[in-house]
Amino acid sequence: MFPLFAVFLLCLMSVSRSAPPVCERLVHPLSQLDPSHFQGGWALVAGSLNHQPSMEKLRLRDSITMFFSNSSDTSNVYTQINRFDDRCEYLRYNISVEGSSFTFNVGERFKLDGAVLSTHCPDCAVMRWIVQSKSRRSVDLYLLSRRREVAQEEMEEFKAQLACYGLPTPVVMDPTKELCPDRYGPDVMSTLFEQ
């Protein structure tokens, strides 16, 4: 009986060594970004970061919408719209895209580099941001979707990605909270976020 168990254990160990680690797939950035795929509006579904004051600020938002528009093959405009009760805050930045990564042009205030990670969710994007300033260095992960909420298995995959980065339980946005309109372009939210 012991020799049979030993053979089983050896087989199990060899299979586990040959299988790629789960996190390798979950934290792998896309090989190439297609800016046209990201064009338009996205709702923030969930997010987490390892900078506690910024995590608390994320909890204060009722909803976050992100709009991407292409200005060239390597330069894009990113607009983030935060809703606090009845107030909308509009933040607009230029983004430079190179391969699978992007850089926000935020002047000298801080450095923000990012990448889009692989996901099985067909209408989602998982963005990883690396934020560096004099007072902050953080890793942020955000789950965006064309929908206001995602399926349970899609959320579980995102939570597994957070675990790979050692990030806390995400802030999940309330899909019943109203989104702010895009004041910089056509109002496409009525078609993008219909339930």
N, C-alpha and C positions, 0 to 999 in steps of 0.2 A: 504494500500500500504506500509506504513512504517513497519508493522510487517513482511511482506514478505521480504522486503529488509534486515531487521535485521536478519532474519533466514538465508538468503543467505550469509550475511556477517559473521555470526558465523560459517557456514559450510566452507566457504572459509578460515577462520582463522584456523579451526581445521585441514583442509587438509594441509595447509602450515606448521603447527607445526609438523605434523606426517611425512612429507616428509624430507628425510635427506638433509642437506645443500649441495649445489652444490660443494662447495670447499672441503667438506669432501671426496668426491669421487675423485676429481681432484688432491689432494695433497697426496693421500694414496699410500704409497710405495707398491711394490709387496711383497707378503708374503714370497716368497723364490726366490732367483736368481738362474737361471740355467746357469752356466758359458758357457756351450756348445752352448746355444742359441746366445750368444754374440760373439762367436768366428768368426774371420774374420774382414772384413773392413766395416766401417760405414762412411758416409759423414755427416758432421755437416750441418744441414739445417738452423737452427736459434739458437740464444742464447741471454740471457739477464742476467744481474747481477746488484747488487745494489752498486757496487764500480766503480765510474765513470772513474778513470784512466784506469782500466782494461777493461771497456766497450769500451773506445776509442782504446785500443790496439786490441780488437776483430775486430773493424771496419777496421783496416789496413790489415787484412788478406784477401787474395783472395779466399782461400779455406782451409778447415781443414778436414783431414781424421784421423779416429781413428781406430786402429787395436787392437783386443783382441786375445790373445792366451793363452791356458790353459797350466799350468805347473804342476798343481795338483788340487785336489778337492777344496782346500781353497786358492791357490795362483795362480795368473794369471799375465801375462805381458800385459801392456797397452802401446801402442806407439801412440803418437799424432804427426801428420805431418802438419805443418803450411806452406802454400805457400804465399810468398811475391813476387810478380812479377815473376821472373825466379829463385828465390832462395827458397830452401826447408829447413825447420828447423825440425829436428827429436828430439823428447823428449820421453824417454823411462823410465817407472816406473814399479815396482812390485806392485800389488794390492792384498790385503788380503780380502777375501770374507767371510762374516759371516751372514747367514740368508738372509735378504733382503738388507743388507748394505755392503759397501766396504770402505776400507781405502787405500789411496795411501801411499807408502813408499817413502817419499821425504827427508829423513834424518831429520836434525834439522832445516831446513830452514823455514818450516811452517807445519801446520796440515791440511790435506785435507781428509774429510770424505764425503761419498756420498751414495745415494740410487737411485734406479730406480723406477719411478712413473708409475702408471697405465696409459694406453692410449688405445684408440680404433683403432689406426693405426696399422695394422697387421705387418708391417715391419719397425716399428719405435721403438725407445727407448727414454724416457725422463729421463735425468739424473739430479739429484739435487746434487750440491756440496756445502758443507759448508767449506769455506776457512778461516783459522785463522793464523795470524802471528802478529809480533810486530806492523806492520803498517797497517794491513788490517784484517777486518772481513767482509765476504760477503757471500751472498746466490746467487748461480749461477744456472740457469736452462738452459739445452741444449737439443734441439730436434735433434736426430740422426736418419738417415734412411739408408736403403740399396739403396734407390733412391737418386738422387740429389735434387729433390724437391717433395713436398707432395701436396695432394689435399687441396682445400680451407677449407673444413670442418675439416681436420686434423690440419691445421695451426690455425684455430679458436679455437680448443680445447686447443692447446698449449698456445695461447694467454690468454685463460680463466685461465689456470694454472698459468701463469705469474701474472695475476690480483689477484689471491688468495694469492700470496706471496708478492704483492705490488711492483712487478718489472716493469721496464720501457718497452716500445715498443722494441721488439727484433731486433737485427741485423740479417738480413736475407741474407744468402750467395747467391752469384750469381751462378746459376747452369751451366752457360756457361764457367766459369773459370776452368782452368785445375787443376786436382788433382796431387799431388806428388805420386810417386811410393813408395811401401813399400820395403825399402832396407833390412829389417830384415827377410823377408820370401818370399814365392812365390808371384809373382805379380798377384793378383787375381782381381785387379780393373777392368780389361777389361770385366770380366763377371759380377761383382757385380754392376757396375754403367752404364751398357748399357741402353740407353734410348729406 
